[in-house]
Each structure stands twice: as C-alpha cells, then as structure tokens.
Amino acid sequence: MSAMTADMYDDILAYERKDPHGLNGFVLLLHLGSGRKDPFHPMLGPLCDELSKRGYEFERVDGLLR
C-alpha cells in the first residue's frame, strides 16, 4: 500500500471519528478505473471490514433510491 492510499484510508477513519454522526448516511464514491498508480480499490475490503467491526452496515445506492 502506498503512502497516499494509506492516507486516504486513514482520512476516512479520521472523518468517522470526528463527525458526531460518524459515517451514518455517508456515501463513499470510488472511481475504480481512475488509472492511478496507487489505486484505492485493494483497500476497499479492509476498509469495509473495519467499518463492519465498528457497527456499520452497507447499502447499495440503487437500494437507497427506491
């Protein structure tokens, strides 16, 4: 994992800690095909695992739009 990818991961968790509502209602948009040399998508699984441990549940956007 590159330093920039680690920073993005850490920034998401830092936001969760500082906001009084955490990440409830948060929409995380990732561009998987961005062509970055240090893509974030390999960290998506570990991020979801960590957030699940913190009690979060995930919804697909299309499910939210019904």
PQR file with spaces between the fields and no chain letter, atoms N, CA, C, O and H, PARSE charges and radii, in Angstrom:
ATOM       1  N    MET     1       0.853   -1.171    0.000 -0.4000 1.5000
ATOM       2  CA   MET     1       0.000    0.000    0.000 -0.0000 2.0000
ATOM       3  C    MET     1       0.898    1.233    0.000  0.5500 1.7000
ATOM       4  O    MET     1       1.847    1.332    0.777 -0.5500 1.4000
ATOM       5  N    SER     2       0.575    2.164   -0.886 -0.4000 1.5000
ATOM       6  CA   SER     2       1.376    3.383   -0.957 -0.0000 2.0000
ATOM       7  C    SER     2       1.003    4.337    0.178  0.5500 1.7000
ATOM       8  O    SER     2      -0.015    4.161    0.848 -0.5500 1.4000
ATOM       9  H    SER     2      -0.196    2.083   -1.517  0.4000 1.0000
ATOM      10  N    ALA     3       1.834    5.333    0.374 -0.4000 1.5000
ATOM      11  CA   ALA     3       1.569    6.325    1.424 -0.0000 2.0000
ATOM      12  C    ALA     3       0.274    7.073    1.137  0.5500 1.7000
ATOM      13  O    ALA     3      -0.487    7.362    2.060 -0.5500 1.4000
ATOM      14  H    ALA     3       2.661    5.476   -0.170  0.4000 1.0000
ATOM      15  N    MET     4       0.010    7.392   -0.130 -0.4000 1.5000
ATOM      16  CA   MET     4      -1.207    8.122   -0.467 -0.0000 2.0000
ATOM      17  C    MET     4      -2.453    7.261   -0.211  0.5500 1.7000
ATOM      18  O    MET     4      -3.457    7.757    0.301 -0.5500 1.4000
ATOM      19  H    MET     4       0.627    7.157   -0.881  0.4000 1.0000
ATOM      20  N    THR     5      -2.384    5.983   -0.566 -0.4000 1.5000
ATOM      21  CA   THR     5      -3.502    5.078   -0.315 -0.0000 2.0000
ATOM      22  C    THR     5      -3.738    4.927    1.179  0.5500 1.7000
ATOM      23  O    THR     5      -4.884    4.930    1.630 -0.5500 1.4000
ATOM      24  H    THR     5      -1.568    5.581   -0.981  0.4000 1.0000
ATOM      25  N    ALA     6      -2.670    4.796    1.949 -0.4000 1.5000
ATOM      26  CA   ALA     6      -2.789    4.704    3.408 -0.0000 2.0000
ATOM      27  C    ALA     6      -3.393    5.986    3.970  0.5500 1.7000
ATOM      28  O    ALA     6      -4.206    5.940    4.893 -0.5500 1.4000
ATOM      29  H    ALA     6      -1.739    4.794    1.583  0.4000 1.0000
ATOM      30  N    ASP     7      -2.999    7.127    3.416 -0.4000 1.5000
ATOM      31  CA   ASP     7      -3.553    8.410    3.863 -0.0000 2.0000
ATOM      32  C    ASP     7      -5.055    8.478    3.607  0.5500 1.7000
ATOM      33  O    ASP     7      -5.802    8.957    4.460 -0.5500 1.4000
ATOM      34  H    ASP     7      -2.339    7.164    2.666  0.4000 1.0000
ATOM      35  N    MET     8      -5.507    8.006    2.446 -0.4000 1.5000
ATOM      36  CA   MET     8      -6.941    8.026    2.138 -0.0000 2.0000
ATOM      37  C    MET     8      -7.698    7.141    3.127  0.5500 1.7000
ATOM      38  O    MET     8      -8.738    7.539    3.650 -0.5500 1.4000
ATOM      39  H    MET     8      -4.900    7.617    1.753  0.4000 1.0000
ATOM      40  N    TYR     9      -7.182    5.958    3.376 -0.4000 1.5000
ATOM      41  CA   TYR     9      -7.788    5.030    4.344 -0.0000 2.0000
ATOM      42  C    TYR     9      -7.874    5.697    5.718  0.5500 1.7000
ATOM      43  O    TYR     9      -8.927    5.690    6.356 -0.5500 1.4000
ATOM      44  H    TYR     9      -6.336    5.635    2.951  0.4000 1.0000
ATOM      45  N    ASP    10      -6.772    6.265    6.159 -0.4000 1.5000
ATOM      46  CA   ASP    10      -6.723    6.924    7.469 -0.0000 2.0000
ATOM      47  C    ASP    10      -7.649    8.136    7.519  0.5500 1.7000
ATOM      48  O    ASP    10      -8.278    8.390    8.546 -0.5500 1.4000
ATOM      49  H    ASP    10      -5.917    6.271    5.641  0.4000 1.0000
ATOM      50  N    ASP    11      -7.739    8.886    6.421 -0.4000 1.5000
ATOM      51  CA   ASP    11      -8.611   10.066    6.381 -0.0000 2.0000
ATOM      52  C    ASP    11     -10.083    9.681    6.531  0.5500 1.7000
ATOM      53  O    ASP    11     -10.839   10.384    7.202 -0.5500 1.4000
ATOM      54  H    ASP    11      -7.228    8.680    5.587  0.4000 1.0000
ATOM      55  N    ILE    12     -10.491    8.583    5.918 -0.4000 1.5000
ATOM      56  CA   ILE    12     -11.878    8.125    6.043 -0.0000 2.0000
ATOM      57  C    ILE    12     -12.175    7.769    7.494  0.5500 1.7000
ATOM      58  O    ILE    12     -13.216    8.154    8.027 -0.5500 1.4000
ATOM      59  H    ILE    12      -9.877    8.012    5.373  0.4000 1.0000
ATOM      60  N    LEU    13     -11.273    7.042    8.132 -0.4000 1.5000
ATOM      61  CA   LEU    13     -11.482    6.668    9.536 -0.0000 2.0000
ATOM      62  C    LEU    13     -11.395    7.875   10.467  0.5500 1.7000
ATOM      63  O    LEU    13     -12.086    7.916   11.485 -0.5500 1.4000
ATOM      64  H    LEU    13     -10.427    6.730    7.700  0.4000 1.0000
ATOM      65  N    ALA    14     -10.558    8.853   10.136 -0.4000 1.5000
ATOM      66  CA   ALA    14     -10.462   10.077   10.935 -0.0000 2.0000
ATOM      67  C    ALA    14     -11.761   10.878   10.841  0.5500 1.7000
ATOM      68  O    ALA    14     -12.221   11.439   11.835 -0.5500 1.4000
ATOM      69  H    ALA    14      -9.996    8.820    9.309  0.4000 1.0000
ATOM      70  N    TYR    15     -12.350   10.928    9.647 -0.4000 1.5000
ATOM      71  CA   TYR    15     -13.621   11.618    9.473 -0.0000 2.0000
ATOM      72  C    TYR    15     -14.690   10.931   10.325  0.5500 1.7000
ATOM      73  O    TYR    15     -15.502   11.592   10.972 -0.5500 1.4000
ATOM      74  H    TYR    15     -11.977   10.471    8.840  0.4000 1.0000
ATOM      75  N    GLU    16     -14.679    9.607   10.316 -0.4000 1.5000
ATOM      76  CA   GLU    16     -15.649    8.837   11.101 -0.0000 2.0000
ATOM      77  C    GLU    16     -15.534    9.179   12.583  0.5500 1.7000
ATOM      78  O    GLU    16     -16.544    9.286   13.278 -0.5500 1.4000
ATOM      79  H    GLU    16     -14.020    9.069    9.790  0.4000 1.0000
ATOM      80  N    ARG    17     -14.321    9.346   13.060 -0.4000 1.5000
ATOM      81  CA   ARG    17     -14.102    9.644   14.483 -0.0000 2.0000
ATOM      82  C    ARG    17     -14.516   11.069   14.844  0.5500 1.7000
ATOM      83  O    ARG    17     -15.045   11.300   15.931 -0.5500 1.4000
ATOM      84  H    ARG    17     -13.500    9.258   12.495  0.4000 1.0000
ATOM      85  N    LYS    18     -14.280   12.033   13.940 -0.4000 1.5000
ATOM      86  CA   LYS    18     -14.516   13.436   14.304 -0.0000 2.0000
ATOM      87  C    LYS    18     -15.968   13.870   14.137  0.5500 1.7000
ATOM      88  O    LYS    18     -16.422   14.764   14.852 -0.5500 1.4000
ATOM      89  H    LYS    18     -13.850   11.845   13.057  0.4000 1.0000
ATOM      90  N    ASP    19     -16.708   13.260   13.212 -0.4000 1.5000
ATOM      91  CA   ASP    19     -18.090   13.667   12.984 -0.0000 2.0000
ATOM      92  C    ASP    19     -18.978   13.052   14.061  0.5500 1.7000
ATOM      93  O    ASP    19     -18.873   11.854   14.322 -0.5500 1.4000
ATOM      94  H    ASP    19     -16.339   12.534   12.631  0.4000 1.0000
ATOM      95  N    PRO    20     -19.844   13.832   14.686 -0.5600 1.5000
ATOM      96  CA   PRO    20     -20.686   13.273   15.748  0.2800 2.0000
ATOM      97  C    PRO    20     -21.606   12.144   15.270  0.5500 1.7000
ATOM      98  O    PRO    20     -22.045   11.321   16.073 -0.5500 1.4000
ATOM      99  N    HIS    21     -21.894   12.103   13.984 -0.4000 1.5000
ATOM     100  CA   HIS    21     -22.728   11.040   13.421 -0.0000 2.0000
ATOM     101  C    HIS    21     -21.889    9.951   12.763  0.5500 1.7000
ATOM     102  O    HIS    21     -22.431    9.032   12.148 -0.5500 1.4000
ATOM     103  H    HIS    21     -21.537   12.771   13.331  0.4000 1.0000
ATOM     104  N    GLY    22     -20.582   10.051   12.892 -0.4000 1.5000
ATOM     105  CA   GLY    22     -19.705    9.076   12.255 -0.0000 2.0000
ATOM     106  C    GLY    22     -19.904    9.097   10.749  0.5500 1.7000
ATOM     107  O    GLY    22     -19.941   10.163   10.136 -0.5500 1.4000
ATOM     108  H    GLY    22     -20.142   10.797   13.391  0.4000 1.0000
ATOM     109  N    LEU    23     -20.029    7.939   10.167 -0.4000 1.5000
ATOM     110  CA   LEU    23     -20.246    7.837    8.722 -0.0000 2.0000
ATOM     111  C    LEU    23     -21.686    7.469    8.391  0.5500 1.7000
ATOM     112  O    LEU    23     -21.971    7.068    7.262 -0.5500 1.4000
ATOM     113  H    LEU    23     -19.999    7.073   10.665  0.4000 1.0000
ATOM     114  N    ASN    24     -22.597    7.596    9.349 -0.4000 1.5000
ATOM     115  CA   ASN    24     -24.002    7.305    9.082 -0.0000 2.0000
ATOM     116  C    ASN    24     -24.518    8.246    7.997  0.5500 1.7000
ATOM     117  O    ASN    24     -24.423    9.466    8.126 -0.5500 1.4000
ATOM     118  H    ASN    24     -22.366    7.922   10.265  0.4000 1.0000
ATOM     119  N    GLY    25     -25.065    7.670    6.930 -0.4000 1.5000
ATOM     120  CA   GLY    25     -25.557    8.452    5.799 -0.0000 2.0000
ATOM     121  C    GLY    25     -24.477    8.846    4.811  0.5500 1.7000
ATOM     122  O    GLY    25     -24.762    9.523    3.823 -0.5500 1.4000
ATOM     123  H    GLY    25     -25.142    6.679    6.825  0.4000 1.0000
ATOM     124  N    PHE    26     -23.270    8.444    5.054 -0.4000 1.5000
ATOM     125  CA   PHE    26     -22.117    8.795    4.222 -0.0000 2.0000
ATOM     126  C    PHE    26     -22.138    7.992    2.929  0.5500 1.7000
ATOM     127  O    PHE    26     -22.420    6.793    2.940 -0.5500 1.4000
ATOM     128  H    PHE    26     -23.038    7.894    5.857  0.4000 1.0000
ATOM     129  N    VAL    27     -21.843    8.647    1.829 -0.4000 1.5000
ATOM     130  CA   VAL    27     -21.716    7.959    0.544 -0.0000 2.0000
ATOM     131  C    VAL    27     -20.256    8.065    0.124  0.5500 1.7000
ATOM     132  O    VAL    27     -19.734    9.162   -0.076 -0.5500 1.4000
ATOM     133  H    VAL    27     -21.614    9.621    1.820  0.4000 1.0000
ATOM     134  N    LEU    28     -19.613    6.928   -0.007 -0.4000 1.5000
ATOM     135  CA   LEU    28     -18.218    6.893   -0.432 -0.0000 2.0000
ATOM     136  C    LEU    28     -18.186    6.509   -1.899  0.5500 1.7000
ATOM     137  O    LEU    28     -18.608    5.414   -2.270 -0.5500 1.4000
ATOM     138  H    LEU    28     -20.037    6.037    0.155  0.4000 1.0000
ATOM     139  N    LEU    29     -17.690    7.399   -2.724 -0.4000 1.5000
ATOM     140  CA   LEU    29     -17.628    7.179   -4.161 -0.0000 2.0000
ATOM     141  C    LEU    29     -16.181    6.898   -4.547  0.5500 1.7000
ATOM     142  O    LEU    29     -15.296    7.722   -4.319 -0.5500 1.4000
ATOM     143  H    LEU    29     -17.347    8.289   -2.423  0.4000 1.0000
ATOM     144  N    LEU    30     -15.954    5.735   -5.129 -0.4000 1.5000
ATOM     145  CA   LEU    30     -14.614    5.367   -5.596 -0.0000 2.0000
ATOM     146  C    LEU    30     -14.657    5.175   -7.094  0.5500 1.7000
ATOM     147  O    LEU    30     -15.573    4.546   -7.624 -0.5500 1.4000
ATOM     148  H    LEU    30     -16.673    5.066   -5.314  0.4000 1.0000
ATOM     149  N    HIS    31     -13.681    5.706   -7.764 -0.4000 1.5000
ATOM     150  CA   HIS    31     -13.547    5.518   -9.206 -0.0000 2.0000
ATOM     151  C    HIS    31     -12.513    4.417   -9.417  0.5500 1.7000
ATOM     152  O    HIS    31     -11.309    4.673   -9.396 -0.5500 1.4000
ATOM     153  H    HIS    31     -12.937    6.216   -7.333  0.4000 1.0000
ATOM     154  N    LEU    32     -12.987    3.202   -9.618 -0.4000 1.5000
ATOM     155  CA   LEU    32     -12.088    2.053   -9.706 -0.0000 2.0000
ATOM     156  C    LEU    32     -11.191    2.101  -10.925  0.5500 1.7000
ATOM     157  O    LEU    32     -10.080    1.572  -10.887 -0.5500 1.4000
ATOM     158  H    LEU    32     -13.965    2.994   -9.634  0.4000 1.0000
ATOM     159  N    GLY    33     -11.636    2.713  -11.995 -0.4000 1.5000
ATOM     160  CA   GLY    33     -10.839    2.745  -13.213 -0.0000 2.0000
ATOM     161  C    GLY    33     -10.134    4.057  -13.434  0.5500 1.7000
ATOM     162  O    GLY    33      -9.989    4.496  -14.575 -0.5500 1.4000
ATOM     163  H    GLY    33     -12.538    3.143  -12.026  0.4000 1.0000
ATOM     164  N    SER    34      -9.693    4.692  -12.371 -0.4000 1.5000
ATOM     165  CA   SER    34      -9.113    6.028  -12.488 -0.0000 2.0000
ATOM     166  C    SER    34      -7.717    6.026  -13.109  0.5500 1.7000
ATOM     167  O    SER    34      -7.221    7.080  -13.507 -0.5500 1.4000
ATOM     168  H    SER    34      -9.811    4.336  -11.444  0.4000 1.0000
ATOM     169  N    GLY    35      -7.084    4.872  -13.196 -0.4000 1.5000
ATOM     170  CA   GLY    35      -5.746    4.805  -13.774 -0.0000 2.0000
ATOM     171  C    GLY    35      -4.639    5.260  -12.842  0.5500 1.7000
ATOM     172  O    GLY    35      -3.509    5.469  -13.283 -0.5500 1.4000
ATOM     173  H    GLY    35      -7.487    4.016  -12.873  0.4000 1.0000
ATOM     174  N    ARG    36      -4.941    5.419  -11.562 -0.4000 1.5000
ATOM     175  CA   ARG    36      -3.918    5.834  -10.605 -0.0000 2.0000
ATOM     176  C    ARG    36      -2.863    4.745  -10.468  0.5500 1.7000
ATOM     177  O    ARG    36      -3.154    3.559  -10.625 -0.5500 1.4000
ATOM     178  H    ARG    36      -5.859    5.249  -11.204  0.4000 1.0000
ATOM     179  N    LYS    37      -1.651    5.156  -10.179 -0.4000 1.5000
ATOM     180  CA   LYS    37      -0.585    4.182   -9.943 -0.0000 2.0000
ATOM     181  C    LYS    37      -0.733    3.524   -8.573  0.5500 1.7000
ATOM     182  O    LYS    37      -0.161    2.462   -8.326 -0.5500 1.4000
ATOM     183  H    LYS    37      -1.415    6.119  -10.051  0.4000 1.0000
ATOM     184  N    ASP    38      -1.492    4.150   -7.693 -0.4000 1.5000
ATOM     185  CA   ASP    38      -1.718    3.614   -6.351 -0.0000 2.0000
ATOM     186  C    ASP    38      -3.228    3.546   -6.085  0.5500 1.7000
ATOM     187  O    ASP    38      -3.741    4.289   -5.249 -0.5500 1.4000
ATOM     188  H    ASP    38      -1.957    5.012   -7.894  0.4000 1.0000
ATOM     189  N    PRO    39      -3.935    2.667   -6.784 -0.5600 1.5000
ATOM     190  CA   PRO    39      -5.400    2.626   -6.660  0.2800 2.0000
ATOM     191  C    PRO    39      -5.844    2.264   -5.246  0.5500 1.7000
ATOM     192  O    PRO    39      -5.174    1.516   -4.534 -0.5500 1.4000
ATOM     193  N    PHE    40      -6.983    2.812   -4.867 -0.4000 1.5000
ATOM     194  CA   PHE    40      -7.505    2.560   -3.529 -0.0000 2.0000
ATOM     195  C    PHE    40      -8.317    1.272   -3.456  0.5500 1.7000
ATOM     196  O    PHE    40      -8.473    0.716   -2.368 -0.5500 1.4000
ATOM     197  H    PHE    40      -7.527    3.419   -5.445  0.4000 1.0000
ATOM     198  N    HIS    41      -8.833    0.785   -4.569 -0.4000 1.5000
ATOM     199  CA   HIS    41      -9.757   -0.347   -4.505 -0.0000 2.0000
ATOM     200  C    HIS    41      -9.216   -1.588   -3.784  0.5500 1.7000
ATOM     201  O    HIS    41     -10.025   -2.329   -3.227 -0.5500 1.4000
ATOM     202  H    HIS    41      -8.706    1.237   -5.452  0.4000 1.0000
ATOM     203  N    PRO    42      -7.910   -1.866   -3.755 -0.5600 1.5000
ATOM     204  CA   PRO    42      -7.471   -3.013   -2.943  0.2800 2.0000
ATOM     205  C    PRO    42      -7.714   -2.821   -1.442  0.5500 1.7000
ATOM     206  O    PRO    42      -7.731   -3.792   -0.684 -0.5500 1.4000
ATOM     207  N    MET    43      -7.898   -1.582   -1.021 -0.4000 1.5000
ATOM     208  CA   MET    43      -8.139   -1.294    0.394 -0.0000 2.0000
ATOM     209  C    MET    43      -9.625   -1.264    0.744  0.5500 1.7000
ATOM     210  O    MET    43      -9.984   -1.107    1.911 -0.5500 1.4000
ATOM     211  H    MET    43      -7.884   -0.794   -1.637  0.4000 1.0000
ATOM     212  N    LEU    44     -10.496   -1.415   -0.268 -0.4000 1.5000
ATOM     213  CA   LEU    44     -11.927   -1.346   -0.005 -0.0000 2.0000
ATOM     214  C    LEU    44     -12.380   -2.477    0.925  0.5500 1.7000
ATOM     215  O    LEU    44     -13.163   -2.239    1.845 -0.5500 1.4000
ATOM     216  H    LEU    44     -10.204   -1.542   -1.216  0.4000 1.0000
ATOM     217  N    GLY    45     -11.902   -3.690    0.699 -0.4000 1.5000
ATOM     218  CA   GLY    45     -12.258   -4.814    1.570 -0.0000 2.0000
ATOM     219  C    GLY    45     -11.837   -4.578    3.013  0.5500 1.7000
ATOM     220  O    GLY    45     -12.662   -4.693    3.920 -0.5500 1.4000
ATOM     221  H    GLY    45     -11.266   -3.883   -0.048  0.4000 1.0000
ATOM     222  N    PRO    46     -10.562   -4.249    3.242 -0.5600 1.5000
ATOM     223  CA   PRO    46     -10.140   -3.964    4.618  0.2800 2.0000
ATOM     224  C    PRO    46     -10.899   -2.798    5.256  0.5500 1.7000
ATOM     225  O    PRO    46     -11.187   -2.825    6.453 -0.5500 1.4000
ATOM     226  N    LEU    47     -11.223   -1.778    4.460 -0.4000 1.5000
ATOM     227  CA   LEU    47     -11.996   -0.652    4.995 -0.0000 2.0000
ATOM     228  C    LEU    47     -13.395   -1.113    5.397  0.5500 1.7000
ATOM     229  O    LEU    47     -13.870   -0.772    6.481 -0.5500 1.4000
ATOM     230  H    LEU    47     -10.989   -1.756    3.488  0.4000 1.0000
ATOM     231  N    CYS    48     -14.053   -1.879    4.542 -0.4000 1.5000
ATOM     232  CA   CYS    48     -15.388   -2.397    4.872 -0.0000 2.0000
ATOM     233  C    CYS    48     -15.333   -3.299    6.099  0.5500 1.7000
ATOM     234  O    CYS    48     -16.226   -3.250    6.946 -0.5500 1.4000
ATOM     235  H    CYS    48     -13.668   -2.156    3.662  0.4000 1.0000
ATOM     236  N    ASP    49     -14.294   -4.121    6.201 -0.4000 1.5000
ATOM     237  CA   ASP    49     -14.136   -4.980    7.378 -0.0000 2.0000
ATOM     238  C    ASP    49     -14.017   -4.141    8.653  0.5500 1.7000
ATOM     239  O    ASP    49     -14.658   -4.440    9.660 -0.5500 1.4000
ATOM     240  H    ASP    49     -13.569   -4.162    5.513  0.4000 1.0000
ATOM     241  N    GLU    50     -13.204   -3.104    8.605 -0.4000 1.5000
ATOM     242  CA   GLU    50     -13.011   -2.244    9.773 -0.0000 2.0000
ATOM     243  C    GLU    50     -14.303   -1.532   10.141  0.5500 1.7000
ATOM     244  O    GLU    50     -14.655   -1.452   11.318 -0.5500 1.4000
ATOM     245  H    GLU    50     -12.683   -2.860    7.787  0.4000 1.0000
ATOM     246  N    LEU    51     -15.008   -1.018    9.151 -0.4000 1.5000
ATOM     247  CA   LEU    51     -16.252   -0.312    9.437 -0.0000 2.0000
ATOM     248  C    LEU    51     -17.328   -1.271    9.947  0.5500 1.7000
ATOM     249  O    LEU    51     -18.144   -0.892   10.787 -0.5500 1.4000
ATOM     250  H    LEU    51     -14.723   -1.083    8.194  0.4000 1.0000
ATOM     251  N    SER    52     -17.336   -2.496    9.451 -0.4000 1.5000
ATOM     252  CA   SER    52     -18.279   -3.503    9.961 -0.0000 2.0000
ATOM     253  C    SER    52     -18.011   -3.780   11.433  0.5500 1.7000
ATOM     254  O    SER    52     -18.945   -3.922   12.223 -0.5500 1.4000
ATOM     255  H    SER    52     -16.673   -2.804    8.768  0.4000 1.0000
ATOM     256  N    LYS    53     -16.735   -3.858   11.800 -0.4000 1.5000
ATOM     257  CA   LYS    53     -16.371   -4.062   13.204 -0.0000 2.0000
ATOM     258  C    LYS    53     -16.888   -2.917   14.078  0.5500 1.7000
ATOM     259  O    LYS    53     -17.176   -3.100   15.261 -0.5500 1.4000
ATOM     260  H    LYS    53     -15.977   -3.743   11.158  0.4000 1.0000
ATOM     261  N    ARG    54     -16.999   -1.742   13.473 -0.4000 1.5000
ATOM     262  CA   ARG    54     -17.473   -0.564   14.204 -0.0000 2.0000
ATOM     263  C    ARG    54     -18.998   -0.450   14.182  0.5500 1.7000
ATOM     264  O    ARG    54     -19.561    0.526   14.678 -0.5500 1.4000
ATOM     265  H    ARG    54     -16.765   -1.593   12.512  0.4000 1.0000
ATOM     266  N    GLY    55     -19.656   -1.445   13.610 -0.4000 1.5000
ATOM     267  CA   GLY    55     -21.113   -1.494   13.647 -0.0000 2.0000
ATOM     268  C    GLY    55     -21.834   -0.963   12.431  0.5500 1.7000
ATOM     269  O    GLY    55     -23.062   -0.876   12.435 -0.5500 1.4000
ATOM     270  H    GLY    55     -19.199   -2.239   13.207  0.4000 1.0000
ATOM     271  N    TYR    56     -21.114   -0.609   11.403 -0.4000 1.5000
ATOM     272  CA   TYR    56     -21.753   -0.080   10.201 -0.0000 2.0000
ATOM     273  C    TYR    56     -22.296   -1.204    9.335  0.5500 1.7000
ATOM     274  O    TYR    56     -21.759   -2.311    9.306 -0.5500 1.4000
ATOM     275  H    TYR    56     -20.116   -0.679   11.400  0.4000 1.0000
ATOM     276  N    GLU    57     -23.373   -0.890    8.632 -0.4000 1.5000
ATOM     277  CA   GLU    57     -23.944   -1.777    7.633 -0.0000 2.0000
ATOM     278  C    GLU    57     -23.921   -1.034    6.305  0.5500 1.7000
ATOM     279  O    GLU    57     -23.924    0.196    6.279 -0.5500 1.4000
ATOM     280  H    GLU    57     -23.809    0.009    8.655  0.4000 1.0000
ATOM     281  N    PHE    58     -23.897   -1.770    5.214 -0.4000 1.5000
ATOM     282  CA   PHE    58     -23.734   -1.162    3.901 -0.0000 2.0000
ATOM     283  C    PHE    58     -24.985   -1.371    3.051  0.5500 1.7000
ATOM     284  O    PHE    58     -25.643   -2.410    3.115 -0.5500 1.4000
ATOM     285  H    PHE    58     -23.894   -2.770    5.235  0.4000 1.0000
ATOM     286  N    GLU    59     -25.287   -0.356    2.261 -0.4000 1.5000
ATOM     287  CA   GLU    59     -26.413   -0.400    1.333 -0.0000 2.0000
ATOM     288  C    GLU    59     -25.920   -0.016   -0.049  0.5500 1.7000
ATOM     289  O    GLU    59     -25.065    0.854   -0.212 -0.5500 1.4000
ATOM     290  H    GLU    59     -24.753    0.488    2.209  0.4000 1.0000
ATOM     291  N    ARG    60     -26.483   -0.688   -1.034 -0.4000 1.5000
ATOM     292  CA   ARG    60     -26.202   -0.289   -2.408 -0.0000 2.0000
ATOM     293  C    ARG    60     -26.979    0.973   -2.716  0.5500 1.7000
ATOM     294  O    ARG    60     -28.083    1.165   -2.206 -0.5500 1.4000
ATOM     295  H    ARG    60     -27.177   -1.396   -0.901  0.4000 1.0000
ATOM     296  N    VAL    61     -26.415    1.831   -3.542 -0.4000 1.5000
ATOM     297  CA   VAL    61     -27.063    3.094   -3.882 -0.0000 2.0000
ATOM     298  C    VAL    61     -28.416    2.848   -4.536  0.5500 1.7000
ATOM     299  O    VAL    61     -29.370    3.570   -4.247 -0.5500 1.4000
ATOM     300  H    VAL    61     -25.518    1.675   -3.955  0.4000 1.0000
ATOM     301  N    ASP    62     -28.528    1.852   -5.410 -0.4000 1.5000
ATOM     302  CA   ASP    62     -29.810    1.629   -6.065 -0.0000 2.0000
ATOM     303  C    ASP    62     -30.897    1.251   -5.050  0.5500 1.7000
ATOM     304  O    ASP    62     -32.075    1.540   -5.263 -0.5500 1.4000
ATOM     305  H    ASP    62     -27.753    1.265   -5.645  0.4000 1.0000
ATOM     306  N    GLY    63     -30.505    0.616   -3.964 -0.4000 1.5000
ATOM     307  CA   GLY    63     -31.466    0.311   -2.908 -0.0000 2.0000
ATOM     308  C    GLY    63     -31.923    1.540   -2.146  0.5500 1.7000
ATOM     309  O    GLY    63     -33.038    1.576   -1.625 -0.5500 1.4000
ATOM     310  H    GLY    63     -29.549    0.382   -3.791  0.4000 1.0000
ATOM     311  N    LEU    64     -31.070    2.540   -2.082 -0.4000 1.5000
ATOM     312  CA   LEU    64     -31.429    3.786   -1.400 -0.0000 2.0000
ATOM     313  C    LEU    64     -32.362    4.651   -2.225  0.5500 1.7000
ATOM     314  O    LEU    64     -33.080    5.491   -1.683 -0.5500 1.4000
ATOM     315  H    LEU    64     -30.165    2.511   -2.506  0.4000 1.0000
ATOM     316  N    LEU    65     -32.354    4.448   -3.526 -0.4000 1.5000
ATOM     317  CA   LEU    65     -33.142    5.290   -4.429 -0.0000 2.0000
ATOM     318  C    LEU    65     -34.562    4.783   -4.638  0.5500 1.7000
ATOM     319  O    LEU    65     -35.347    5.432   -5.330 -0.5500 1.4000
ATOM     320  H    LEU    65     -31.771    3.765   -3.966  0.4000 1.0000
ATOM     321  N    ARG    66     -34.906    3.655   -4.066 -0.4000 1.5000
ATOM     322  CA   ARG    66     -36.263    3.116   -4.245 -0.0000 2.0000
ATOM     323  C    ARG    66     -37.274    3.911   -3.491  0.5500 1.7000
ATOM     324  O    ARG    66     -38.463    3.595   -3.532 -0.5500 1.4000
ATOM     325  H    ARG    66     -34.268    3.128   -3.504  0.4000 1.0000
